[in-house]
Amino acid sequence: MRENRFWSGMEFEIITPNLAKLLNLPQVSGLLVEKVAKGSMAKKAGVRGGYVPATIGDVELVLGGDIILEIAEIPLNSPE
């Protein structure tokens, strides 16, 4: 069976509660946008990818881009 998939054109890291605390976010989860593909829906919507490589603990990230805290007015309150 083939699944329908949605390609947004962005690569992201799921923000854990510990990372949310380090980034001083108002909630415990979200999406840290690292890359946005040219011509993608994300790019057309104005989503920005990061540009500063960083390592936090053993996780390699790209900071400086957008952090998405909700989608369609639905908060991303949990890493799950």
PDB file of N, CA, C and O in Angstrom:
ATOM      1  N   MET A   1       0.839  -1.184   0.000  1.00  0.00           N
ATOM      2  CA  MET A   1       0.000   0.000   0.000  1.00  0.00           C
ATOM      3  C   MET A   1       0.886   1.250   0.000  1.00  0.00           C
ATOM      4  O   MET A   1       1.825   1.348   0.789  1.00  0.00           O
ATOM      5  N   ARG A   2       0.596   2.165  -0.850  1.00  0.00           N
ATOM      6  CA  ARG A   2       1.371   3.395  -0.957  1.00  0.00           C
ATOM      7  C   ARG A   2       0.805   4.454  -0.028  1.00  0.00           C
ATOM      8  O   ARG A   2      -0.405   4.679   0.011  1.00  0.00           O
ATOM      9  N   GLU A   3       1.688   5.100   0.717  1.00  0.00           N
ATOM     10  CA  GLU A   3       1.266   6.173   1.624  1.00  0.00           C
ATOM     11  C   GLU A   3       1.313   7.506   0.897  1.00  0.00           C
ATOM     12  O   GLU A   3       2.202   7.743   0.080  1.00  0.00           O
ATOM     13  N   ASN A   4       0.360   8.369   1.193  1.00  0.00           N
ATOM     14  CA  ASN A   4       0.434   9.740   0.709  1.00  0.00           C
ATOM     15  C   ASN A   4       1.399  10.492   1.607  1.00  0.00           C
ATOM     16  O   ASN A   4       1.306  10.424   2.833  1.00  0.00           O
ATOM     17  N   ARG A   5       2.316  11.204   0.993  1.00  0.00           N
ATOM     18  CA  ARG A   5       3.306  11.952   1.768  1.00  0.00           C
ATOM     19  C   ARG A   5       3.298  13.397   1.325  1.00  0.00           C
ATOM     20  O   ARG A   5       3.000  13.727   0.177  1.00  0.00           O
ATOM     21  N   PHE A   6       3.632  14.235   2.267  1.00  0.00           N
ATOM     22  CA  PHE A   6       3.669  15.669   2.011  1.00  0.00           C
ATOM     23  C   PHE A   6       5.111  16.126   2.099  1.00  0.00           C
ATOM     24  O   PHE A   6       5.755  15.929   3.130  1.00  0.00           O
ATOM     25  N   TRP A   7       5.628  16.726   1.052  1.00  0.00           N
ATOM     26  CA  TRP A   7       6.996  17.241   1.060  1.00  0.00           C
ATOM     27  C   TRP A   7       6.929  18.747   1.226  1.00  0.00           C
ATOM     28  O   TRP A   7       6.433  19.457   0.352  1.00  0.00           O
ATOM     29  N   SER A   8       7.427  19.223   2.341  1.00  0.00           N
ATOM     30  CA  SER A   8       7.376  20.653   2.642  1.00  0.00           C
ATOM     31  C   SER A   8       8.582  21.398   2.084  1.00  0.00           C
ATOM     32  O   SER A   8       8.541  22.615   1.902  1.00  0.00           O
ATOM     33  N   GLY A   9       9.664  20.652   1.813  1.00  0.00           N
ATOM     34  CA  GLY A   9      10.869  21.283   1.306  1.00  0.00           C
ATOM     35  C   GLY A   9      11.792  21.793   2.390  1.00  0.00           C
ATOM     36  O   GLY A   9      12.634  22.653   2.132  1.00  0.00           O
ATOM     37  N   MET A  10      11.648  21.278   3.602  1.00  0.00           N
ATOM     38  CA  MET A  10      12.547  21.719   4.661  1.00  0.00           C
ATOM     39  C   MET A  10      13.064  20.529   5.452  1.00  0.00           C
ATOM     40  O   MET A  10      12.390  19.510   5.609  1.00  0.00           O
ATOM     41  N   GLU A  11      14.298  20.697   5.950  1.00  0.00           N
ATOM     42  CA  GLU A  11      14.874  19.740   6.885  1.00  0.00           C
ATOM     43  C   GLU A  11      14.845  20.410   8.247  1.00  0.00           C
ATOM     44  O   GLU A  11      15.135  21.599   8.381  1.00  0.00           O
ATOM     45  N   PHE A  12      14.491  19.626   9.251  1.00  0.00           N
ATOM     46  CA  PHE A  12      14.362  20.201  10.586  1.00  0.00           C
ATOM     47  C   PHE A  12      14.770  19.203  11.646  1.00  0.00           C
ATOM     48  O   PHE A  12      14.840  17.998  11.402  1.00  0.00           O
ATOM     49  N   GLU A  13      15.035  19.723  12.813  1.00  0.00           N
ATOM     50  CA  GLU A  13      15.313  18.914  14.004  1.00  0.00           C
ATOM     51  C   GLU A  13      14.106  19.089  14.932  1.00  0.00           C
ATOM     52  O   GLU A  13      13.640  20.207  15.151  1.00  0.00           O
ATOM     53  N   ILE A  14      13.608  17.981  15.471  1.00  0.00           N
ATOM     54  CA  ILE A  14      12.531  18.078  16.451  1.00  0.00           C
ATOM     55  C   ILE A  14      13.130  18.568  17.756  1.00  0.00           C
ATOM     56  O   ILE A  14      14.097  17.998  18.260  1.00  0.00           O
ATOM     57  N   ILE A  15      12.558  19.612  18.293  1.00  0.00           N
ATOM     58  CA  ILE A  15      13.069  20.211  19.526  1.00  0.00           C
ATOM     59  C   ILE A  15      12.559  19.420  20.729  1.00  0.00           C
ATOM     60  O   ILE A  15      11.355  19.244  20.913  1.00  0.00           O
ATOM     61  N   THR A  16      13.498  18.951  21.533  1.00  0.00           N
ATOM     62  CA  THR A  16      13.183  18.235  22.766  1.00  0.00           C
ATOM     63  C   THR A  16      12.991  19.248  23.901  1.00  0.00           C
ATOM     64  O   THR A  16      13.365  20.411  23.750  1.00  0.00           O
ATOM     65  N   PRO A  17      12.423  18.834  25.012  1.00  0.00           N
ATOM     66  CA  PRO A  17      12.281  19.764  26.145  1.00  0.00           C
ATOM     67  C   PRO A  17      13.610  20.386  26.592  1.00  0.00           C
ATOM     68  O   PRO A  17      13.652  21.576  26.904  1.00  0.00           O
ATOM     69  N   ASN A  18      14.697  19.601  26.628  1.00  0.00           N
ATOM     70  CA  ASN A  18      15.997  20.155  27.034  1.00  0.00           C
ATOM     71  C   ASN A  18      16.485  21.208  26.051  1.00  0.00           C
ATOM     72  O   ASN A  18      16.977  22.259  26.462  1.00  0.00           O
ATOM     73  N   LEU A  19      16.352  20.934  24.744  1.00  0.00           N
ATOM     74  CA  LEU A  19      16.767  21.904  23.736  1.00  0.00           C
ATOM     75  C   LEU A  19      15.878  23.149  23.785  1.00  0.00           C
ATOM     76  O   LEU A  19      16.362  24.266  23.603  1.00  0.00           O
ATOM     77  N   ALA A  20      14.595  22.959  24.028  1.00  0.00           N
ATOM     78  CA  ALA A  20      13.673  24.104  24.147  1.00  0.00           C
ATOM     79  C   ALA A  20      14.110  25.021  25.281  1.00  0.00           C
ATOM     80  O   ALA A  20      14.043  26.244  25.165  1.00  0.00           O
ATOM     81  N   LYS A  21      14.553  24.424  26.365  1.00  0.00           N
ATOM     82  CA  LYS A  21      15.021  25.217  27.504  1.00  0.00           C
ATOM     83  C   LYS A  21      16.282  25.997  27.140  1.00  0.00           C
ATOM     84  O   LYS A  21      16.400  27.176  27.473  1.00  0.00           O
ATOM     85  N   LEU A  22      17.228  25.342  26.456  1.00  0.00           N
ATOM     86  CA  LEU A  22      18.461  26.007  26.034  1.00  0.00           C
ATOM     87  C   LEU A  22      18.190  27.158  25.063  1.00  0.00           C
ATOM     88  O   LEU A  22      18.886  28.173  25.082  1.00  0.00           O
ATOM     89  N   LEU A  23      17.165  26.989  24.208  1.00  0.00           N
ATOM     90  CA  LEU A  23      16.817  28.017  23.233  1.00  0.00           C
ATOM     91  C   LEU A  23      15.849  29.056  23.793  1.00  0.00           C
ATOM     92  O   LEU A  23      15.439  29.980  23.092  1.00  0.00           O
ATOM     93  N   ASN A  24      15.487  28.892  25.072  1.00  0.00           N
ATOM     94  CA  ASN A  24      14.591  29.836  25.754  1.00  0.00           C
ATOM     95  C   ASN A  24      13.233  29.953  25.058  1.00  0.00           C
ATOM     96  O   ASN A  24      12.718  31.052  24.851  1.00  0.00           O
ATOM     97  N   LEU A  25      12.668  28.797  24.703  1.00  0.00           N
ATOM     98  CA  LEU A  25      11.373  28.783  24.025  1.00  0.00           C
ATOM     99  C   LEU A  25      10.235  28.805  25.038  1.00  0.00           C
ATOM    100  O   LEU A  25      10.413  28.361  26.173  1.00  0.00           O
ATOM    101  N   PRO A  26       9.074  29.312  24.649  1.00  0.00           N
ATOM    102  CA  PRO A  26       7.939  29.385  25.570  1.00  0.00           C
ATOM    103  C   PRO A  26       7.191  28.057  25.721  1.00  0.00           C
ATOM    104  O   PRO A  26       6.224  27.984  26.478  1.00  0.00           O
ATOM    105  N   GLN A  27       7.621  27.010  25.015  1.00  0.00           N
ATOM    106  CA  GLN A  27       6.995  25.696  25.145  1.00  0.00           C
ATOM    107  C   GLN A  27       8.073  24.624  25.018  1.00  0.00           C
ATOM    108  O   GLN A  27       9.228  24.934  24.726  1.00  0.00           O
ATOM    109  N   VAL A  28       7.700  23.367  25.236  1.00  0.00           N
ATOM    110  CA  VAL A  28       8.699  22.299  25.348  1.00  0.00           C
ATOM    111  C   VAL A  28       9.062  21.617  24.034  1.00  0.00           C
ATOM    112  O   VAL A  28       9.912  20.726  24.032  1.00  0.00           O
ATOM    113  N   SER A  29       8.458  21.997  22.933  1.00  0.00           N
ATOM    114  CA  SER A  29       8.774  21.354  21.672  1.00  0.00           C
ATOM    115  C   SER A  29       8.495  22.270  20.491  1.00  0.00           C
ATOM    116  O   SER A  29       7.906  23.342  20.634  1.00  0.00           O
ATOM    117  N   GLY A  30       8.927  21.825  19.335  1.00  0.00           N
ATOM    118  CA  GLY A  30       8.733  22.559  18.097  1.00  0.00           C
ATOM    119  C   GLY A  30       9.649  21.979  17.045  1.00  0.00           C
ATOM    120  O   GLY A  30      10.185  20.884  17.214  1.00  0.00           O
ATOM    121  N   LEU A  31       9.832  22.714  15.952  1.00  0.00           N
ATOM    122  CA  LEU A  31      10.707  22.287  14.870  1.00  0.00           C
ATOM    123  C   LEU A  31      11.763  23.359  14.637  1.00  0.00           C
ATOM    124  O   LEU A  31      11.431  24.527  14.434  1.00  0.00           O
ATOM    125  N   LEU A  32      13.026  22.970  14.665  1.00  0.00           N
ATOM    126  CA  LEU A  32      14.138  23.863  14.376  1.00  0.00           C
ATOM    127  C   LEU A  32      14.478  23.679  12.897  1.00  0.00           C
ATOM    128  O   LEU A  32      15.004  22.636  12.509  1.00  0.00           O
ATOM    129  N   VAL A  33      14.184  24.676  12.076  1.00  0.00           N
ATOM    130  CA  VAL A  33      14.398  24.575  10.630  1.00  0.00           C
ATOM    131  C   VAL A  33      15.881  24.750  10.335  1.00  0.00           C
ATOM    132  O   VAL A  33      16.482  25.770  10.670  1.00  0.00           O
ATOM    133  N   GLU A  34      16.463  23.724   9.696  1.00  0.00           N
ATOM    134  CA  GLU A  34      17.887  23.765   9.380  1.00  0.00           C
ATOM    135  C   GLU A  34      18.144  24.099   7.916  1.00  0.00           C
ATOM    136  O   GLU A  34      19.067  24.856   7.615  1.00  0.00           O
ATOM    137  N   LYS A  35      17.348  23.552   7.000  1.00  0.00           N
ATOM    138  CA  LYS A  35      17.528  23.805   5.569  1.00  0.00           C
ATOM    139  C   LYS A  35      16.169  23.951   4.903  1.00  0.00           C
ATOM    140  O   LYS A  35      15.191  23.328   5.317  1.00  0.00           O
ATOM    141  N   VAL A  36      16.118  24.784   3.864  1.00  0.00           N
ATOM    142  CA  VAL A  36      14.899  24.950   3.067  1.00  0.00           C
ATOM    143  C   VAL A  36      15.296  24.833   1.596  1.00  0.00           C
ATOM    144  O   VAL A  36      16.215  25.513   1.138  1.00  0.00           O
ATOM    145  N   ALA A  37      14.605  23.975   0.867  1.00  0.00           N
ATOM    146  CA  ALA A  37      14.923  23.745  -0.544  1.00  0.00           C
ATOM    147  C   ALA A  37      14.397  24.875  -1.422  1.00  0.00           C
ATOM    148  O   ALA A  37      13.300  25.391  -1.205  1.00  0.00           O
ATOM    149  N   LYS A  38      15.199  25.249  -2.417  1.00  0.00           N
ATOM    150  CA  LYS A  38      14.781  26.269  -3.379  1.00  0.00           C
ATOM    151  C   LYS A  38      13.534  25.797  -4.115  1.00  0.00           C
ATOM    152  O   LYS A  38      13.431  24.632  -4.500  1.00  0.00           O
ATOM    153  N   GLY A  39      12.602  26.701  -4.305  1.00  0.00           N
ATOM    154  CA  GLY A  39      11.388  26.404  -5.045  1.00  0.00           C
ATOM    155  C   GLY A  39      10.353  25.599  -4.283  1.00  0.00           C
ATOM    156  O   GLY A  39       9.297  25.280  -4.831  1.00  0.00           O
ATOM    157  N   SER A  40      10.633  25.263  -3.030  1.00  0.00           N
ATOM    158  CA  SER A  40       9.706  24.452  -2.243  1.00  0.00           C
ATOM    159  C   SER A  40       8.575  25.306  -1.670  1.00  0.00           C
ATOM    160  O   SER A  40       8.631  26.535  -1.687  1.00  0.00           O
ATOM    161  N   MET A  41       7.551  24.626  -1.165  1.00  0.00           N
ATOM    162  CA  MET A  41       6.443  25.339  -0.525  1.00  0.00           C
ATOM    163  C   MET A  41       6.926  26.104   0.694  1.00  0.00           C
ATOM    164  O   MET A  41       6.458  27.211   0.960  1.00  0.00           O
ATOM    165  N   ALA A  42       7.864  25.519   1.438  1.00  0.00           N
ATOM    166  CA  ALA A  42       8.403  26.204   2.621  1.00  0.00           C
ATOM    167  C   ALA A  42       9.099  27.498   2.217  1.00  0.00           C
ATOM    168  O   ALA A  42       8.928  28.528   2.870  1.00  0.00           O
ATOM    169  N   LYS A  43       9.886  27.448   1.142  1.00  0.00           N
ATOM    170  CA  LYS A  43      10.594  28.641   0.665  1.00  0.00           C
ATOM    171  C   LYS A  43       9.589  29.707   0.218  1.00  0.00           C
ATOM    172  O   LYS A  43       9.749  30.887   0.529  1.00  0.00           O
ATOM    173  N   LYS A  44       8.568  29.290  -0.502  1.00  0.00           N
ATOM    174  CA  LYS A  44       7.535  30.221  -0.968  1.00  0.00           C
ATOM    175  C   LYS A  44       6.766  30.841   0.194  1.00  0.00           C
ATOM    176  O   LYS A  44       6.275  31.965   0.090  1.00  0.00           O
ATOM    177  N   ALA A  45       6.662  30.107   1.304  1.00  0.00           N
ATOM    178  CA  ALA A  45       5.965  30.615   2.491  1.00  0.00           C
ATOM    179  C   ALA A  45       6.859  31.525   3.331  1.00  0.00           C
ATOM    180  O   ALA A  45       6.392  32.128   4.298  1.00  0.00           O
ATOM    181  N   GLY A  46       8.144  31.628   2.969  1.00  0.00           N
ATOM    182  CA  GLY A  46       9.052  32.512   3.691  1.00  0.00           C
ATOM    183  C   GLY A  46       9.786  31.866   4.841  1.00  0.00           C
ATOM    184  O   GLY A  46      10.402  32.565   5.645  1.00  0.00           O
ATOM    185  N   VAL A  47       9.737  30.536   4.944  1.00  0.00           N
ATOM    186  CA  VAL A  47      10.462  29.835   6.006  1.00  0.00           C
ATOM    187  C   VAL A  47      11.956  29.922   5.706  1.00  0.00           C
ATOM    188  O   VAL A  47      12.383  29.737   4.567  1.00  0.00           O
ATOM    189  N   ARG A  48      12.744  30.208   6.744  1.00  0.00           N
ATOM    190  CA  ARG A  48      14.192  30.371   6.591  1.00  0.00           C
ATOM    191  C   ARG A  48      14.950  29.267   7.311  1.00  0.00           C
ATOM    192  O   ARG A  48      14.628  28.911   8.445  1.00  0.00           O
ATOM    193  N   GLY A  49      15.955  28.736   6.643  1.00  0.00           N
ATOM    194  CA  GLY A  49      16.828  27.738   7.240  1.00  0.00           C
ATOM    195  C   GLY A  49      17.951  28.397   8.009  1.00  0.00           C
ATOM    196  O   GLY A  49      18.164  29.604   7.901  1.00  0.00           O
ATOM    197  N   GLY A  50      18.662  27.612   8.780  1.00  0.00           N
ATOM    198  CA  GLY A  50      19.760  28.126   9.590  1.00  0.00           C
ATOM    199  C   GLY A  50      21.033  28.329   8.793  1.00  0.00           C
ATOM    200  O   GLY A  50      21.105  27.964   7.620  1.00  0.00           O
ATOM    201  N   TYR A  51      22.041  28.914   9.436  1.00  0.00           N
ATOM    202  CA  TYR A  51      23.317  29.180   8.780  1.00  0.00           C
ATOM    203  C   TYR A  51      24.500  29.067   9.737  1.00  0.00           C
ATOM    204  O   TYR A  51      25.644  29.246   9.319  1.00  0.00           O
ATOM    205  N   VAL A  52      24.247  28.772  11.011  1.00  0.00           N
ATOM    206  CA  VAL A  52      25.323  28.677  12.004  1.00  0.00           C
ATOM    207  C   VAL A  52      25.405  27.241  12.520  1.00  0.00           C
ATOM    208  O   VAL A  52      24.534  26.815  13.278  1.00  0.00           O
ATOM    209  N   PRO A  53      26.444  26.479  12.120  1.00  0.00           N
ATOM    210  CA  PRO A  53      26.592  25.131  12.642  1.00  0.00           C
ATOM    211  C   PRO A  53      26.904  25.174  14.146  1.00  0.00           C
ATOM    212  O   PRO A  53      27.681  26.007  14.610  1.00  0.00           O
ATOM    213  N   ALA A  54      26.284  24.264  14.885  1.00  0.00           N
ATOM    214  CA  ALA A  54      26.501  24.207  16.341  1.00  0.00           C
ATOM    215  C   ALA A  54      26.376  22.764  16.806  1.00  0.00           C
ATOM    216  O   ALA A  54      25.681  21.954  16.192  1.00  0.00           O
ATOM    217  N   THR A  55      27.054  22.465  17.889  1.00  0.00           N
ATOM    218  CA  THR A  55      26.918  21.158  18.517  1.00  0.00           C
ATOM    219  C   THR A  55      26.471  21.384  19.948  1.00  0.00           C
ATOM    220  O   THR A  55      27.128  22.096  20.708  1.00  0.00           O
ATOM    221  N   ILE A  56      25.361  20.780  20.311  1.00  0.00           N
ATOM    222  CA  ILE A  56      24.841  20.877  21.677  1.00  0.00           C
ATOM    223  C   ILE A  56      24.780  19.454  22.206  1.00  0.00           C
ATOM    224  O   ILE A  56      23.997  18.633  21.728  1.00  0.00           O
ATOM    225  N   GLY A  57      25.623  19.170  23.206  1.00  0.00           N
ATOM    226  CA  GLY A  57      25.761  17.787  23.669  1.00  0.00           C
ATOM    227  C   GLY A  57      26.369  16.977  22.542  1.00  0.00           C
ATOM    228  O   GLY A  57      27.463  17.288  22.071  1.00  0.00           O
ATOM    229  N   ASP A  58      25.673  15.945  22.107  1.00  0.00           N
ATOM    230  CA  ASP A  58      26.156  15.143  20.979  1.00  0.00           C
ATOM    231  C   ASP A  58      25.310  15.363  19.726  1.00  0.00           C
ATOM    232  O   ASP A  58      25.398  14.584  18.777  1.00  0.00           O
ATOM    233  N   VAL A  59      24.496  16.414  19.713  1.00  0.00           N
ATOM    234  CA  VAL A  59      23.622  16.705  18.580  1.00  0.00           C
ATOM    235  C   VAL A  59      24.194  17.852  17.746  1.00  0.00           C
ATOM    236  O   VAL A  59      24.473  18.934  18.263  1.00  0.00           O
ATOM    237  N   GLU A  60      24.362  17.596  16.451  1.00  0.00           N
ATOM    238  CA  GLU A  60      24.820  18.648  15.544  1.00  0.00           C
ATOM    239  C   GLU A  60      23.596  19.336  14.945  1.00  0.00           C
ATOM    240  O   GLU A  60      22.702  18.676  14.414  1.00  0.00           O
ATOM    241  N   LEU A  61      23.564  20.656  15.031  1.00  0.00           N
ATOM    242  CA  LEU A  61      22.433  21.456  14.574  1.00  0.00           C
ATOM    243  C   LEU A  61      22.914  22.575  13.663  1.00  0.00           C
ATOM    244  O   LEU A  61      24.107  22.863  13.576  1.00  0.00           O
ATOM    245  N   VAL A  62      21.957  23.197  12.988  1.00  0.00           N
ATOM    246  CA  VAL A  62      22.225  24.414  12.230  1.00  0.00           C
ATOM    247  C   VAL A  62      21.256  25.461  12.777  1.00  0.00           C
ATOM    248  O   VAL A  62      20.046  25.365  12.575  1.00  0.00           O
ATOM    249  N   LEU A  63      21.802  26.459  13.471  1.00  0.00           N
ATOM    250  CA  LEU A  63      20.994  27.486  14.119  1.00  0.00           C
ATOM    251  C   LEU A  63      20.880  28.735  13.249  1.00  0.00           C
ATOM    252  O   LEU A  63      21.583  28.874  12.249  1.00  0.00           O
ATOM    253  N   GLY A  64      19.996  29.628  13.638  1.00  0.00           N
ATOM    254  CA  GLY A  64      19.836  30.902  12.951  1.00  0.00           C
ATOM    255  C   GLY A  64      18.636  30.952  12.034  1.00  0.00           C
ATOM    256  O   GLY A  64      18.326  32.004  11.476  1.00  0.00           O
ATOM    257  N   GLY A  65      17.955  29.828  11.870  1.00  0.00           N
ATOM    258  CA  GLY A  65      16.757  29.788  11.034  1.00  0.00           C
ATOM    259  C   GLY A  65      15.504  29.902  11.884  1.00  0.00           C
ATOM    260  O   GLY A  65      15.563  30.218  13.072  1.00  0.00           O
ATOM    261  N   ASP A  66      14.383  29.642  11.256  1.00  0.00           N
ATOM    262  CA  ASP A  66      13.104  29.727  11.952  1.00  0.00           C
ATOM    263  C   ASP A  66      12.901  28.563  12.910  1.00  0.00           C
ATOM    264  O   ASP A  66      13.449  27.477  12.723  1.00  0.00           O
ATOM    265  N   ILE A  67      12.110  28.813  13.931  1.00  0.00           N
ATOM    266  CA  ILE A  67      11.646  27.786  14.846  1.00  0.00           C
ATOM    267  C   ILE A  67      10.130  27.787  14.746  1.00  0.00           C
ATOM    268  O   ILE A  67       9.480  28.805  14.983  1.00  0.00           O
ATOM    269  N   ILE A  68       9.577  26.641  14.394  1.00  0.00           N
ATOM    270  CA  ILE A  68       8.129  26.526  14.215  1.00  0.00           C
ATOM    271  C   ILE A  68       7.533  25.957  15.495  1.00  0.00           C
ATOM    272  O   ILE A  68       7.882  24.855  15.918  1.00  0.00           O
ATOM    273  N   LEU A  69       6.635  26.714  16.102  1.00  0.00           N
ATOM    274  CA  LEU A  69       6.015  26.306  17.359  1.00  0.00           C
ATOM    275  C   LEU A  69       4.590  25.818  17.189  1.00  0.00           C
ATOM    276  O   LEU A  69       4.046  25.171  18.084  1.00  0.00           O
ATOM    277  N   GLU A  70       3.972  26.121  16.042  1.00  0.00           N
ATOM    278  CA  GLU A  70       2.620  25.632  15.772  1.00  0.00           C
ATOM    279  C   GLU A  70       2.410  25.533  14.265  1.00  0.00           C
ATOM    280  O   GLU A  70       3.045  26.234  13.478  1.00  0.00           O
ATOM    281  N   ILE A  71       1.502  24.643  13.894  1.00  0.00           N
ATOM    282  CA  ILE A  71       1.126  24.482  12.490  1.00  0.00           C
ATOM    283  C   ILE A  71      -0.387  24.543  12.418  1.00  0.00           C
ATOM    284  O   ILE A  71      -1.071  23.786  13.107  1.00  0.00           O
ATOM    285  N   ALA A  72      -0.915  25.429  11.600  1.00  0.00           N
ATOM    286  CA  ALA A  72      -2.360  25.623  11.435  1.00  0.00           C
ATOM    287  C   ALA A  72      -3.029  25.850  12.797  1.00  0.00           C
ATOM    288  O   ALA A  72      -4.082  25.287  13.096  1.00  0.00           O
ATOM    289  N   GLU A  73      -2.382  26.694  13.612  1.00  0.00           N
ATOM    290  CA  GLU A  73      -2.864  27.057  14.940  1.00  0.00           C
ATOM    291  C   GLU A  73      -2.911  25.882  15.926  1.00  0.00           C
ATOM    292  O   GLU A  73      -3.586  25.953  16.953  1.00  0.00           O
ATOM    293  N   ILE A  74      -2.190  24.807  15.606  1.00  0.00           N
ATOM    294  CA  ILE A  74      -2.071  23.652  16.514  1.00  0.00           C
ATOM    295  C   ILE A  74      -0.679  23.687  17.099  1.00  0.00           C
ATOM    296  O   ILE A  74       0.294  23.497  16.369  1.00  0.00           O
ATOM    297  N   PRO A  75      -0.548  23.929  18.415  1.00  0.00           N
ATOM    298  CA  PRO A  75       0.777  24.006  19.034  1.00  0.00           C
ATOM    299  C   PRO A  75       1.496  22.651  18.982  1.00  0.00           C
ATOM    300  O   PRO A  75       0.876  21.598  19.131  1.00  0.00           O
ATOM    301  N   LEU A  76       2.791  22.701  18.771  1.00  0.00           N
ATOM    302  CA  LEU A  76       3.621  21.503  18.809  1.00  0.00           C
ATOM    303  C   LEU A  76       4.130  21.365  20.241  1.00  0.00           C
ATOM    304  O   LEU A  76       5.262  21.742  20.545  1.00  0.00           O
ATOM    305  N   ASN A  77       3.294  20.828  21.110  1.00  0.00           N
ATOM    306  CA  ASN A  77       3.573  20.793  22.550  1.00  0.00           C
ATOM    307  C   ASN A  77       4.365  19.585  23.003  1.00  0.00           C
ATOM    308  O   ASN A  77       4.734  19.502  24.175  1.00  0.00           O
ATOM    309  N   SER A  78       4.636  18.649  22.113  1.00  0.00           N
ATOM    310  CA  SER A  78       5.324  17.426  22.518  1.00  0.00           C
ATOM    311  C   SER A  78       6.245  16.980  21.396  1.00  0.00           C
ATOM    312  O   SER A  78       5.885  17.111  20.226  1.00  0.00           O
ATOM    313  N   PRO A  79       7.431  16.453  21.718  1.00  0.00           N
ATOM    314  CA  PRO A  79       8.319  15.947  20.679  1.00  0.00           C
ATOM    315  C   PRO A  79       7.711  14.786  19.889  1.00  0.00           C
ATOM    316  O   PRO A  79       8.130  14.516  18.763  1.00  0.00           O
ATOM    317  N   GLU A  80       6.731  14.103  20.469  1.00  0.00           N
ATOM    318  CA  GLU A  80       6.070  12.983  19.775  1.00  0.00           C
ATOM    319  C   GLU A  80       5.150  13.525  18.727  1.00  0.00           C
ATOM    320  O   GLU A  80       4.494  12.756  18.024  1.00  0.00           O
TER     321      GLU A  80
END
